[in-house]
Amino acid sequence: MVYFVRTASERDLDKVQALLVESFHAAYDAGYGAAKVNELVAHLFSPAALKARLAKKNAEFLVADDGRDIGGMGYAAMSDETTKTVMLYLLYVRPGLHRQGIGRDIFAELETCFPDAEIMRLEVEVQNHKAIHFYERLGFVEAGSNENDGPGQSGIPTLVLEKVLELH
């Protein structure tokens, strides 16, 4: 199946939400338990939260679409705190579709969407070794850590990774 990366629309949000719930459970149930993951996805990926991301200025919300289904999604936005920095908030591929280039294709598109950005930054859960390896292959390096990522001072530790972006 061939997936095309395009800008998301409101009609994609149900499928994006289902992909994010499936992806989060696959990535985090073993470490945090299904109940904690359910709590996180209910907060992070509610219809209202996804619509707000879609409407945000200086942001890009992408999906990988094969014409029938959404195989991956990415969301990044210019930082409100740091100049010339874009924050990669979400990049998820349906678990059964990993290692097919979908994540790389979404990332490559996101990388070009912010011509004024000099750095792309993200946070990744420290136990998510697959994601850390994926981002390292894309050129990210460790730039710090956060002990309480997520809603409500979750206690979930993350690594902060950064990549210097090529000037456009």
DSSP file (Angstrom, degrees, kcal/mol; ACC not computed):
  #  RESIDUE AA STRUCTURE BP1 BP2  ACC     N-H-->O    O-->H-N    N-H-->O    O-->H-N    TCO  KAPPA ALPHA  PHI   PSI    X-CA   Y-CA   Z-CA
    1    1 A M              0   0    0      0, 0.0     2,-0.5     0, 0.0    65,-0.0   0.000 360.0 360.0 360.0 138.9    0.0    0.0    0.0
    2    2 A V        -     0   0    0     64,-0.2     2,-0.4     2,-0.0     0, 0.0  -0.875 360.0-157.2-103.4 129.8    1.2    3.5   -0.9
    3    3 A Y        -     0   0    0     -2,-0.5     2,-0.4    63,-0.1    63,-0.2  -0.900   1.4-155.5-108.5 134.2    0.6    6.3    1.6
    4    4 A F  E     -A   65   0A   0     61,-3.0    61,-2.8    -2,-0.4     2,-0.5  -0.911  15.1-132.9-108.3 133.5    0.6    9.9    0.6
    5    5 A V  E     +A   64   0A   0     -2,-0.4     2,-0.3    59,-0.2    59,-0.2  -0.735  40.4 152.8 -88.2 129.0    1.4   12.6    3.1
    6    6 A R  E     -A   63   0A   0     57,-2.5    57,-2.7    -2,-0.5     2,-0.2  -0.937  50.0 -78.1-147.3 167.4   -1.1   15.5    3.1
    7    7 A T  E     -A   62   0A   0     -2,-0.3    55,-0.3    55,-0.2     2,-0.1  -0.505  52.8-118.3 -68.8 136.0   -2.5   18.2    5.4
    8    8 A A        -     0   0    0     53,-3.2     2,-0.3    -2,-0.2    53,-0.1  -0.355  27.4-160.6 -72.4 154.8   -5.2   16.8    7.7
    9    9 A S    >   -     0   0    0     -2,-0.1     3,-1.9     1,-0.0     4,-0.5  -0.836  36.9 -97.4-128.2 171.0   -8.8   18.0    7.7
   10   10 A E  G >  S+     0   0    0     -2,-0.3     3,-1.3     1,-0.3     4,-0.3   0.834 120.7  63.1 -59.3 -32.3  -11.6   17.8   10.2
   11   11 A R  G 3  S+     0   0    0      1,-0.2     4,-0.3     2,-0.1    -1,-0.3   0.670  99.4  56.4 -68.5 -14.1  -13.0   14.7    8.5
   12   12 A D  G <> S+     0   0    0     -3,-1.9     4,-2.5     1,-0.2     3,-0.4   0.614  81.3  90.5 -85.4 -14.2   -9.7   12.9    9.3
   13   13 A L  H <> S+     0   0    0     -3,-1.3     4,-2.8    -4,-0.5     5,-0.2   0.810  81.3  53.0 -64.3 -35.0   -9.9   13.4   13.0
   14   14 A D  H  > S+     0   0    0     -4,-0.3     4,-2.2    -3,-0.2    -1,-0.2   0.934 114.4  43.3 -62.7 -43.9  -11.9   10.3   14.0
   15   15 A K  H  > S+     0   0    0     -3,-0.4     4,-2.3    -4,-0.3    -2,-0.2   0.877 113.9  51.1 -68.8 -37.3   -9.4    8.1   12.2
   16   16 A V  H  X S+     0   0    0     -4,-2.5     4,-2.6     2,-0.2    -2,-0.2   0.926 109.5  50.5 -64.6 -44.0   -6.5   10.1   13.6
   17   17 A Q  H  X S+     0   0    0     -4,-2.8     4,-2.5     1,-0.2    -2,-0.2   0.927 110.6  48.9 -59.9 -45.0   -7.9    9.7   17.1
   18   18 A A  H  X S+     0   0    0     -4,-2.2     4,-2.4     1,-0.2    -1,-0.2   0.904 111.7  49.7 -61.8 -41.5   -8.2    5.9   16.6
   19   19 A L  H  X S+     0   0    0     -4,-2.3     4,-2.7     2,-0.2    -2,-0.2   0.915 111.6  48.5 -62.6 -43.8   -4.6    5.7   15.3
   20   20 A L  H  X S+     0   0    0     -4,-2.6     4,-2.8     2,-0.2     5,-0.2   0.903 111.5  48.9 -66.0 -41.6   -3.3    7.7   18.3
   21   21 A V  H  X S+     0   0    0     -4,-2.5     4,-2.3     2,-0.2     5,-0.2   0.947 114.6  45.5 -62.4 -48.1   -5.2    5.5   20.8
   22   22 A E  H  X S+     0   0    0     -4,-2.4     4,-2.2    -5,-0.2    -2,-0.2   0.919 115.5  47.3 -60.0 -44.7   -3.9    2.3   19.2
   23   23 A S  H  X S+     0   0    0     -4,-2.7     4,-2.3     2,-0.2    -2,-0.2   0.905 111.6  49.6 -66.2 -42.9   -0.4    3.6   18.9
   24   24 A F  H  X S+     0   0    0     -4,-2.8     4,-2.8     2,-0.2     5,-0.4   0.919 111.9  48.1 -64.0 -43.5   -0.3    4.9   22.5
   25   25 A H  H  X S+     0   0    0     -4,-2.3     4,-1.9    -5,-0.2     5,-0.3   0.921 112.5  49.1 -63.6 -42.0   -1.5    1.6   23.9
   26   26 A A  H  < S+     0   0    0     -4,-2.2     4,-0.2    -5,-0.2    -1,-0.2   0.885 119.4  38.4 -63.3 -38.1    1.0   -0.3   21.8
   27   27 A A  H  < S+     0   0    0     -4,-2.3    -2,-0.2    -5,-0.2    -1,-0.2   0.834 130.2  21.7 -82.2 -33.4    3.9    1.9   23.0
   28   28 A Y  H  X>S+     0   0    0     -4,-2.8     4,-2.7    -5,-0.2     5,-0.6   0.569  91.0  88.9-122.0 -10.5    3.0    2.5   26.6
   29   29 A D  H  X5S+     0   0    0     -4,-1.9     4,-2.4    -5,-0.4    -3,-0.1   0.921  91.0  53.3 -56.9 -44.1    0.7   -0.1   28.1
   30   30 A A  H  45S+     0   0    0     -5,-0.3    -1,-0.2    -4,-0.2    -2,-0.1   0.859 118.2  35.4 -61.2 -35.7    3.6   -2.4   29.2
   31   31 A G  H  45S+     0   0    0     -3,-0.3    -1,-0.2    -4,-0.2    -2,-0.2   0.816 135.5  17.3 -88.9 -32.1    5.2    0.5   31.1
   32   32 A Y  H  <5S-     0   0    0     -4,-2.7     4,-0.5     1,-0.0    -3,-0.2   0.556 103.5-113.2-119.7 -12.6    2.3    2.4   32.5
   33   33 A G     X< -     0   0    0     -4,-2.4     4,-2.0    -5,-0.6     5,-0.2   0.169  30.5 -87.7  86.9 150.0   -0.7    0.1   32.3
   34   34 A A  H  > S+     0   0    0      1,-0.2     4,-2.9     2,-0.2     5,-0.2   0.840 123.4  58.2 -62.5 -35.6   -3.8    0.5   30.1
   35   35 A A  H  > S+     0   0    0      2,-0.2     4,-2.0     1,-0.2    -1,-0.2   0.930 108.5  44.5 -63.0 -45.6   -5.6    2.6   32.7
   36   36 A K  H  > S+     0   0    0     -4,-0.5     4,-2.3     2,-0.2    -1,-0.2   0.905 114.3  50.1 -64.1 -41.7   -2.9    5.3   32.8
   37   37 A V  H  X S+     0   0    0     -4,-2.0     4,-2.9     1,-0.2     5,-0.3   0.907 108.8  52.2 -64.5 -41.1   -2.7    5.2   29.0
   38   38 A N  H  X S+     0   0    0     -4,-2.9     4,-2.1     1,-0.2    -1,-0.2   0.904 109.4  50.3 -59.7 -40.7   -6.5    5.6   28.8
   39   39 A E  H  X S+     0   0    0     -4,-2.0     4,-1.4     2,-0.2    -2,-0.2   0.913 112.7  46.6 -62.7 -44.2   -6.3    8.6   31.1
   40   40 A L  H  X S+     0   0    0     -4,-2.3     4,-3.3     1,-0.2     5,-0.3   0.938 113.5  46.1 -65.1 -48.0   -3.6   10.2   28.9
   41   41 A V  H  X S+     0   0    0     -4,-2.9     4,-2.3     1,-0.2    -1,-0.2   0.855 108.0  57.3 -68.0 -32.6   -5.3    9.6   25.5
   42   42 A A  H  < S+     0   0    0     -4,-2.1    -1,-0.2    -5,-0.3     4,-0.2   0.882 117.2  35.3 -62.6 -36.3   -8.6   10.9   26.9
   43   43 A H  H >< S+     0   0    0     -4,-1.4     3,-0.6    -3,-0.2    -2,-0.2   0.930 124.8  38.6 -80.9 -49.5   -6.9   14.1   27.8
   44   44 A L  H 3< S+     0   0    0     -4,-3.3    -3,-0.2     1,-0.2    -2,-0.2   0.818 124.6  33.7 -74.8 -32.8   -4.4   14.5   24.9
   45   45 A F  T 3< S+     0   0    0     -4,-2.3    -1,-0.2    -5,-0.3    -2,-0.1  -0.012  76.2 138.5-122.2  29.3   -6.5   13.2   22.0
   46   46 A S    <>  -     0   0    0     -3,-0.6     4,-2.5    -4,-0.2     5,-0.2  -0.320  69.2-106.8 -64.0 157.6  -10.1   14.2   22.7
   47   47 A P  H  > S+     0   0    0      0, 0.0     4,-2.5     0, 0.0     5,-0.2   0.902 122.8  51.1 -53.4 -40.9  -12.0   15.5   19.7
   48   48 A A  H  > S+     0   0    0      2,-0.2     4,-2.2     1,-0.2     5,-0.2   0.907 109.4  49.6 -64.6 -41.1  -11.7   19.1   21.1
   49   49 A A  H  > S+     0   0    0      2,-0.2     4,-1.8     1,-0.2    -1,-0.2   0.907 112.8  46.9 -64.7 -41.4   -7.9   18.7   21.6
   50   50 A L  H  X S+     0   0    0     -4,-2.5     4,-2.2     2,-0.2    -2,-0.2   0.904 111.5  50.7 -68.0 -40.4   -7.5   17.4   18.0
   51   51 A K  H  X S+     0   0    0     -4,-2.5     4,-1.9    -5,-0.2    -2,-0.2   0.891 108.2  53.5 -63.0 -38.8   -9.7   20.2   16.5
   52   52 A A  H  X S+     0   0    0     -4,-2.2     4,-1.0     1,-0.2    -1,-0.2   0.905 109.2  48.3 -63.5 -40.7   -7.6   22.8   18.4
   53   53 A R  H >< S+     0   0    0     -4,-1.8     3,-0.6     1,-0.2    -1,-0.2   0.922 109.7  52.8 -63.7 -42.7   -4.4   21.4   17.0
   54   54 A L  H 3< S+     0   0    0     -4,-2.2    -1,-0.2     1,-0.2    -2,-0.2   0.852 114.0  42.7 -60.8 -35.6   -5.9   21.5   13.5
   55   55 A A  H 3< S+     0   0    0     -4,-1.9    -1,-0.2    -5,-0.1    -2,-0.2   0.586  86.3 119.5 -88.3 -11.3   -6.9   25.1   13.9
   56   56 A K    X<  -     0   0    0     -4,-1.0     3,-0.6    -3,-0.6     2,-0.1  -0.268  62.5-125.9 -63.4 137.1   -3.7   26.4   15.5
   57   57 A K  T 3  S+     0   0    0      1,-0.2    21,-0.1     3,-0.0     3,-0.1  -0.459  91.5  24.4 -76.2 154.5   -1.7   29.1   13.6
   58   58 A N  T 3  S+     0   0    0      1,-0.2    20,-2.8    -2,-0.1     2,-0.3   0.862 105.6 107.5  56.4  39.5    2.0   28.4   12.8
   59   59 A A  E <   - B   0  77A   0     -3,-0.6     2,-0.4    18,-0.2    18,-0.3  -0.934  56.9-147.7-140.4 161.8    1.4   24.7   13.0
   60   60 A E  E     - B   0  76A   0     16,-3.0    16,-2.2    -2,-0.3     2,-0.5  -0.994   6.6-170.8-136.9 128.9    1.1   21.8   10.6
   61   61 A F  E     - B   0  75A   0     -2,-0.4   -53,-3.2    14,-0.2     2,-0.3  -0.969  19.4-179.9-121.6 110.6   -1.1   18.7   11.1
   62   62 A L  E     -AB   7  74A   0     12,-3.1    12,-2.3    -2,-0.5     2,-0.3  -0.794  13.6-165.8-116.1 153.6   -0.3   16.0    8.5
   63   63 A V  E     -AB   6  73A   0    -57,-2.7   -57,-2.5    -2,-0.3     2,-0.6  -0.963  21.2-133.3-131.1 153.6   -1.6   12.5    7.8
   64   64 A A  E     -AB   5  72A   0      8,-2.6     7,-2.9    -2,-0.3     8,-0.9  -0.953  35.5-174.0-103.9 116.8   -0.4    9.6    5.7
   65   65 A D  E     -AB   4  70A   0    -61,-2.8   -61,-3.0    -2,-0.6     5,-0.2  -0.923  29.1-171.6-121.8 132.3   -3.4    8.5    3.7
   66   66 A D        -     0   0    0      3,-2.1   -64,-0.2    -2,-0.4     4,-0.1   0.273  62.9 -96.1-102.7  10.7   -3.7    5.5    1.4
   67   67 A G  S    S+     0   0    0      2,-0.3     3,-0.1   -63,-0.1   -64,-0.1   0.122 120.2  43.1  96.6 -20.5   -7.1    6.5    0.1
   68   68 A R  S    S+     0   0    0      1,-0.4     2,-0.3     0, 0.0    -1,-0.1   0.634 117.9  16.4-121.5 -36.1   -8.9    4.3    2.5
   69   69 A D        -     0   0    0    -54,-0.0    -3,-2.1     0, 0.0     2,-0.6  -0.914  69.2-110.9-142.3 163.6   -7.2    4.7    5.9
   70   70 A I  E     +B   65   0A   0     -2,-0.3    -5,-0.2    -5,-0.2     3,-0.1  -0.880  28.0 178.9 -97.0 119.2   -4.8    6.8    7.8
   71   71 A G  E     -     0   0A   0     -7,-2.9    23,-2.7    -2,-0.6     2,-0.3   0.614  64.8  -4.9 -96.5 -15.3   -1.5    5.0    8.4
   72   72 A G  E     -BC  64  93A   0     -8,-0.9    -8,-2.6    21,-0.3     2,-0.3  -0.983  57.6-156.7-167.7 166.0    0.3    7.7   10.3
   73   73 A M  E     -BC  63  92A   0     19,-2.8    19,-2.3    -2,-0.3     2,-0.3  -0.992   2.2-166.8-151.3 155.5    0.1   11.3   11.5
   74   74 A G  E     -BC  62  91A   0    -12,-2.3   -12,-3.1    -2,-0.3     2,-0.4  -0.998   1.5-173.2-144.4 146.2    2.4   14.1   12.5
   75   75 A Y  E     +BC  61  90A   0     15,-2.9    15,-2.0    -2,-0.3    14,-1.7  -0.980  11.9 162.4-142.9 127.7    1.8   17.4   14.3
   76   76 A A  E     -BC  60  88A   0    -16,-2.2   -16,-3.0    -2,-0.4     2,-0.3  -0.973   8.9-176.4-140.9 153.9    4.3   20.2   14.8
   77   77 A A  E     -BC  59  87A   0     10,-2.1    10,-3.4    -2,-0.3   -18,-0.2  -0.993  36.7 -94.1-149.3 150.7    4.0   23.9   15.7
   78   78 A M  E     - C   0  86A   0    -20,-2.8     8,-0.3    -2,-0.3     2,-0.1  -0.413  53.7-104.1 -61.9 140.7    6.3   26.9   16.1
   79   79 A S        -     0   0    0      6,-3.2     6,-0.2     3,-0.3     5,-0.1  -0.422  19.0-155.4 -69.3 139.6    7.4   27.2   19.8
   80   80 A D  S    S+     0   0    0     -2,-0.1    -1,-0.1     1,-0.1     3,-0.1   0.680  95.5  40.5 -82.9 -20.5    5.7   30.0   21.8
   81   81 A E  S    S+     0   0    0      1,-0.2     2,-0.5     4,-0.1    -1,-0.1   0.788 112.9  48.0 -98.0 -32.7    8.7   30.1   24.2
   82   82 A T  S >  S-     0   0    0      3,-0.2     3,-1.0     0, 0.0    -3,-0.3  -0.943  79.1-126.7-121.2 126.1   11.7   29.7   22.0
   83   83 A T  T 3  S+     0   0    0     -2,-0.5    35,-0.1     1,-0.2     3,-0.1  -0.353  89.8  10.1 -70.3 149.8   12.4   31.7   18.8
   84   84 A K  T 3  S+     0   0    0      1,-0.2    34,-3.2    -5,-0.1    35,-1.8   0.737 101.3 120.9  56.3  27.9   13.2   29.9   15.5
   85   85 A T  E <   - d   0 119A   0     -3,-1.0    -6,-3.2    32,-0.2     2,-0.4  -0.982  47.4-159.7-124.3 129.6   12.3   26.6   17.1
   86   86 A V  E     -Cd  78 120A   0     33,-2.8    35,-2.7    -2,-0.4     2,-0.6  -0.901  14.1-141.8-105.2 136.4    9.6   24.2   15.9
   87   87 A M  E     -Cd  77 121A   0    -10,-3.4   -10,-2.1    -2,-0.4     2,-0.9  -0.866   1.7-149.6-100.4 123.8    8.2   21.6   18.4
   88   88 A L  E     +C   76   0A   0     33,-3.1    35,-0.5    -2,-0.6   -12,-0.2  -0.829  25.5 169.0 -90.1 105.3    7.4   18.2   17.0
   89   89 A Y  E     +     0   0A   0    -14,-1.7     2,-0.4    -2,-0.9   -13,-0.2   0.853  59.7  18.8 -88.7 -38.3    4.5   17.2   19.3
   90   90 A L  E     +C   75   0A   0    -15,-2.0   -15,-2.9     2,-0.0    -1,-0.3  -0.997  49.7 157.9-141.1 133.6    3.2   14.1   17.6
   91   91 A L  E     +C   74   0A   0     -2,-0.4     2,-0.4   -17,-0.2   -17,-0.2  -0.739  24.0 159.1-151.3 102.2    4.5   11.6   15.1
   92   92 A Y  E     -C   73   0A   0    -19,-2.3   -19,-2.8    -2,-0.2     2,-0.4  -0.971  22.7-165.1-132.5 141.8    2.8    8.2   15.1
   93   93 A V  E     -C   72   0A   0     -2,-0.4   -21,-0.3   -21,-0.3     5,-0.1  -0.969  42.7 -94.2-122.0 139.0    2.5    5.4   12.7
   94   94 A R    >   -     0   0    0    -23,-2.7     3,-2.8    -2,-0.4     4,-0.2  -0.273  41.3-119.8 -50.4 131.2   -0.1    2.6   13.0
   95   95 A P  G >  S+     0   0    0      0, 0.0     3,-1.2     0, 0.0    -1,-0.1   0.808 110.9  54.5 -50.3 -38.6    1.8   -0.2   14.9
   96   96 A G  G 3  S+     0   0    0      1,-0.2    -2,-0.1     0, 0.0     0, 0.0   0.540 106.7  53.9 -73.4  -4.7    1.3   -2.8   12.0
   97   97 A L  G X  S+     0   0    0     -3,-2.8     3,-0.7   -26,-0.1     5,-0.4   0.266  76.4 132.7-113.5   9.7    2.8   -0.3    9.5
   98   98 A H  T <   +     0   0    0     -3,-1.2    -4,-0.0    -4,-0.2     0, 0.0  -0.207  65.0  26.2 -60.4 154.2    6.2    0.4   11.3
   99   99 A R  T 3  S+     0   0    0      1,-0.1    -1,-0.2     0, 0.0    -2,-0.0   0.760  88.8 105.7  65.2  30.3    9.4    0.3    9.3
  100  100 A Q  S <  S-     0   0    0     -3,-0.7    -2,-0.1     0, 0.0    -1,-0.1   0.286  96.9-102.7-116.2   6.3    7.7    1.1    5.9
  101  101 A G  S  > S+     0   0    0     -4,-0.1     4,-2.3     3,-0.0     5,-0.2   0.455  88.4 119.4  90.4   0.5    8.9    4.7    5.6
  102  102 A I  H  > S+     0   0    0     -5,-0.4     4,-2.4     2,-0.2     5,-0.2   0.947  78.0  44.7 -66.3 -48.1    5.7    6.3    6.6
  103  103 A G  H  > S+     0   0    0      1,-0.2     4,-2.7     2,-0.2    -1,-0.2   0.905 113.5  50.9 -61.4 -42.0    7.1    8.1    9.7
  104  104 A R  H  > S+     0   0    0      2,-0.2     4,-2.7     1,-0.2    -1,-0.2   0.906 110.7  49.3 -61.9 -42.0   10.2    9.2    7.7
  105  105 A D  H  X S+     0   0    0     -4,-2.3     4,-1.8     2,-0.2    -2,-0.2   0.903 111.7  47.9 -66.5 -41.2    7.9   10.6    5.0
  106  106 A I  H  X S+     0   0    0     -4,-2.4     4,-2.6     2,-0.2    -2,-0.2   0.940 113.5  48.3 -63.4 -45.8    5.7   12.5    7.5
  107  107 A F  H  X S+     0   0    0     -4,-2.7     4,-2.6     1,-0.2    -2,-0.2   0.920 107.8  54.6 -60.5 -44.2    8.8   13.9    9.2
  108  108 A A  H  X S+     0   0    0     -4,-2.7     4,-0.7     1,-0.2    -1,-0.2   0.881 111.1  45.8 -59.1 -38.4   10.4   14.9    5.9
  109  109 A E  H >X S+     0   0    0     -4,-1.8     3,-1.1     1,-0.2     4,-0.6   0.930 111.7  50.5 -69.9 -45.1    7.3   16.9    5.0
  110  110 A L  H >< S+     0   0    0     -4,-2.6     3,-1.2     1,-0.3     4,-0.4   0.872 102.9  62.0 -59.3 -36.5    7.1   18.5    8.5
  111  111 A E  H 3< S+     0   0    0     -4,-2.6     3,-0.4     1,-0.3    -1,-0.3   0.788 106.4  45.3 -60.9 -28.1   10.8   19.5    8.2
  112  112 A T  H << S+     0   0    0     -3,-1.1    -1,-0.3    -4,-0.7    -2,-0.2   0.521  95.0  78.0 -93.2  -6.3    9.9   21.7    5.2
  113  113 A C  S << S+     0   0    0     -3,-1.2    -1,-0.2    -4,-0.6    -2,-0.1   0.563  88.9  55.0 -82.7  -8.8    6.8   23.3    6.6
  114  114 A F    >   +     0   0    0     -3,-0.4     3,-1.8    -4,-0.4    -1,-0.2  -0.678  57.9 172.5-128.7  76.8    8.6   25.8    8.9
  115  115 A P  T 3  S+     0   0    0      0, 0.0    53,-0.5     0, 0.0    -1,-0.1   0.722  79.8  52.9 -62.7 -21.8   11.0   27.9    6.8
  116  116 A D  T 3  S+     0   0    0     51,-0.1     2,-0.2    52,-0.1    51,-0.0   0.561  88.2 101.7 -88.8  -8.0   11.9   30.3    9.6
  117  117 A A    <   +     0   0    0     -3,-1.8   -32,-0.2     1,-0.1     3,-0.1  -0.534  42.0 179.3 -80.6 141.6   12.8   27.5   12.1
  118  118 A E  S    S+     0   0    0    -34,-3.2    47,-2.9     1,-0.3     2,-0.4   0.611  71.4  36.0-107.7 -23.0   16.4   26.7   12.8
  119  119 A I  E     -dE  85 164A   0    -35,-1.8   -33,-2.8    45,-0.3     2,-0.5  -0.989  61.3-154.5-134.3 139.9   15.8   23.9   15.3
  120  120 A M  E     -dE  86 163A   0     43,-2.7    43,-2.3    -2,-0.4     2,-0.3  -0.971  22.1-173.1-109.6 132.2   13.2   21.1   15.6
  121  121 A R  E     +dE  87 162A   0    -35,-2.7   -33,-3.1    -2,-0.5     2,-0.3  -0.921   8.7 167.1-125.7 148.4   12.7   19.9   19.2
  122  122 A L  E     - E   0 161A   0     39,-2.3    39,-2.6    -2,-0.3     2,-0.4  -0.968  27.3-131.7-150.5 164.4   10.7   17.0   20.6
  123  123 A E  E     - E   0 160A   0    -35,-0.5     2,-0.4    -2,-0.3    37,-0.2  -0.981  22.4-173.4-120.2 137.5   10.2   15.1   23.8
  124  124 A V  E     - E   0 159A   0     35,-2.3    35,-3.0    -2,-0.4     2,-0.0  -0.993  34.3-103.2-132.3 137.8   10.2   11.3   23.8
  125  125 A E  E >   - E   0 158A   0     -2,-0.4     3,-2.1    33,-0.2    33,-0.3  -0.355  32.7-126.6 -60.6 133.8    9.4    8.9   26.7
  126  126 A V  T 3  S+     0   0    0     31,-1.7    -1,-0.1     1,-0.3    32,-0.1   0.745 107.1  51.1 -61.7 -26.4   12.7    7.5   28.0
  127  127 A Q  T 3  S+     0   0    0     30,-0.3     2,-2.0     1,-0.2    -1,-0.3   0.514  82.4  96.1 -87.7  -4.0   11.6    3.9   27.7
  128  128 A N    <>  +     0   0    0     -3,-2.1     4,-2.4     1,-0.2     3,-0.3  -0.494  46.5 164.2 -86.3  71.2   10.4    4.3   24.1
  129  129 A H  H  >  +     0   0    0     -2,-2.0     4,-2.5     1,-0.2    -1,-0.2   0.822  68.8  57.1 -61.5 -35.0   13.7    3.0   22.7
  130  130 A K  H  > S+     0   0    0     -3,-0.2     4,-2.3     2,-0.2    -1,-0.2   0.925 110.2  44.4 -62.3 -44.2   12.2    2.4   19.2
  131  131 A A  H  > S+     0   0    0     -3,-0.3     4,-2.8     2,-0.2     5,-0.2   0.919 112.1  51.9 -67.6 -42.5   11.2    6.0   18.9
  132  132 A I  H  X S+     0   0    0     -4,-2.4     4,-2.3     1,-0.2    -2,-0.2   0.931 111.8  46.9 -59.2 -45.1   14.5    7.3   20.3
  133  133 A H  H  X S+     0   0    0     -4,-2.5     4,-2.2     2,-0.2    -1,-0.2   0.911 110.9  52.9 -62.4 -42.7   16.4    5.2   17.7
  134  134 A F  H  X S+     0   0    0     -4,-2.3     4,-1.1     1,-0.2    -2,-0.2   0.936 111.7  44.9 -57.4 -49.0   14.1    6.4   14.9
  135  135 A Y  H  <>S+     0   0    0     -4,-2.8     5,-2.3     1,-0.2     4,-0.3   0.869 109.6  54.9 -67.9 -36.0   14.7   10.1   15.8
  136  136 A E  H ><5S+     0   0    0     -4,-2.3     3,-1.5     1,-0.2    -1,-0.2   0.901 105.1  54.0 -62.3 -39.3   18.5    9.5   16.1
  137  137 A R  H 3<5S+     0   0    0     -4,-2.2    -1,-0.2     1,-0.3    -2,-0.2   0.797 105.0  55.4 -64.1 -27.0   18.5    8.1   12.6
  138  138 A L  T 3<5S-     0   0    0     -4,-1.1    -1,-0.3    -3,-0.3    -2,-0.2   0.496 129.8 -95.7 -83.8  -3.3   16.8   11.3   11.5
  139  139 A G  T < 5S+     0   0    0     -3,-1.5    25,-0.3    -4,-0.3    -3,-0.2   0.528  74.9 143.9 105.0   7.2   19.6   13.4   13.0
  140  140 A F      < -     0   0    0     -5,-2.3     2,-0.3    23,-0.1    -1,-0.3  -0.513  28.0-165.0 -78.4 148.8   18.3   14.3   16.4
  141  141 A V  E     -F  162   0A   0     21,-2.5    21,-2.7    -2,-0.2     2,-0.1  -0.940  31.8 -91.2-130.2 154.6   20.6   14.5   19.4
  142  142 A E  E     +F  161   0A   0     -2,-0.3    19,-0.3    19,-0.2     3,-0.1  -0.431  42.7 168.0 -67.5 134.2   19.8   14.6   23.1
  143  143 A A  E     -     0   0A   0     17,-3.7     2,-0.3     1,-0.3    18,-0.2   0.325  58.6 -48.9-129.2   3.4   19.5   18.1   24.5
  144  144 A G  E     -F  160   0A   0     16,-0.9    16,-2.4     2,-0.0    -1,-0.3  -0.983  53.9-103.5 157.5-166.1   18.0   17.6   27.9
  145  145 A S  E     -F  159   0A   0     -2,-0.3     2,-0.4    14,-0.3    14,-0.2  -0.965   9.1-150.2-151.9 165.9   15.3   15.8   29.9
  146  146 A N  E     -F  158   0A   0     12,-2.3    12,-3.3    -2,-0.3     3,-0.4  -0.989   2.7-161.7-142.0 128.2   12.0   16.5   31.6
  147  147 A E  E    S+     0   0A   0     -2,-0.4     2,-0.1    10,-0.2    -1,-0.1   0.620  86.1  41.4 -87.6 -12.6   10.8   14.5   34.6
  148  148 A N  E    S+     0   0A   0      7,-0.2     5,-0.2     6,-0.1    -1,-0.2  -0.497  71.1 164.3-137.1  65.6    7.1   15.4   34.3
  149  149 A D  E     +F  156   0A   0      7,-2.9     7,-0.7    -3,-0.4     5,-0.4  -0.472  46.1  26.7 -80.3 155.5    5.9   15.3   30.7
  150  150 A G  S >  S-     0   0    0     -2,-0.1     3,-0.6     3,-0.1     4,-0.3  -0.263 101.6 -21.1  91.1-176.6    2.2   15.2   29.9
  151  151 A P  T 3  S+     0   0    0      0, 0.0     3,-0.2     0, 0.0  -107,-0.0  -0.319 118.8   6.9 -70.9 147.0   -0.9   16.4   31.7
  152  152 A G  T 3  S-     0   0    0      1,-0.2    -3,-0.1     2,-0.1    -2,-0.0   0.819 124.2 -63.5  60.1  39.6   -1.0   17.1   35.4
  153  153 A Q  S <  S-     0   0    0     -3,-0.6    -1,-0.2    -5,-0.2    -4,-0.1   0.964  70.4-169.7  47.9  62.5    2.6   16.6   36.3
  154  154 A S        -     0   0    0     -5,-0.4    -1,-0.1    -4,-0.3    -6,-0.1   0.663  28.8-126.1 -62.2 -22.9    2.3   13.0   35.2
  155  155 A G        +     0   0    0      1,-0.3    -7,-0.2    -5,-0.1    -1,-0.1   0.549  63.0 141.4  81.9   6.1    5.7   11.8   36.5
  156  156 A I  E     - F   0 149A   0     -7,-0.7    -7,-2.9   -31,-0.0    -1,-0.3  -0.746  45.5-141.5 -85.7 115.6    6.5   10.5   33.0
  157  157 A P  E     -     0   0A   0      0, 0.0   -31,-1.7     0, 0.0     2,-0.3  -0.540  23.0-176.8 -79.7 142.7   10.2   11.2   32.3
  158  158 A T  E     -EF 125 146A   0    -12,-3.3   -12,-2.3   -33,-0.3     2,-0.4  -0.926  24.4-127.5-133.0 159.1   11.2   12.2   28.8
  159  159 A L  E     -EF 124 145A   0    -35,-3.0   -35,-2.3    -2,-0.3     2,-0.6  -0.854  22.2-135.9 -98.2 142.6   14.3   13.0   26.8
  160  160 A V  E     -EF 123 144A   0    -16,-2.4   -17,-3.7    -2,-0.4   -16,-0.9  -0.902  26.0-172.2 -97.8 122.9   14.5   16.3   24.9
  161  161 A L  E     -EF 122 142A   0    -39,-2.6   -39,-2.3    -2,-0.6     2,-0.3  -0.893   2.0-169.4-115.8 147.0   15.9   15.7   21.4
  162  162 A E  E     -EF 121 141A   0    -21,-2.7   -21,-2.5    -2,-0.4     2,-0.4  -0.958  10.1-166.3-134.9 153.4   16.9   18.4   18.9
  163  163 A K  E     -E  120   0A   0    -43,-2.3   -43,-2.7    -2,-0.3     2,-0.5  -0.994  23.6-129.2-136.9 132.1   17.8   18.6   15.3
  164  164 A V  E     -E  119   0A   0     -2,-0.4     2,-0.3   -25,-0.3   -45,-0.3  -0.692  32.2-136.2 -76.8 127.3   19.4   21.6   13.5
  165  165 A L        -     0   0    0    -47,-2.9     2,-0.1    -2,-0.5     3,-0.0  -0.607  15.2-110.8 -88.6 145.9   17.3   22.2   10.4
  166  166 A E        -     0   0    0     -2,-0.3     2,-0.2     1,-0.1    -1,-0.1  -0.474  39.5-105.0 -68.7 142.0   18.8   23.0    7.1
  167  167 A L              0   0    0     -2,-0.1    -1,-0.1     1,-0.1   -51,-0.1  -0.514 360.0 360.0 -69.9 138.1   18.2   26.5    5.9
  168  168 A H              0   0    0    -53,-0.5    -1,-0.1    -2,-0.2   -52,-0.1   0.426 360.0 360.0 -92.4 360.0   15.6   26.6    3.2
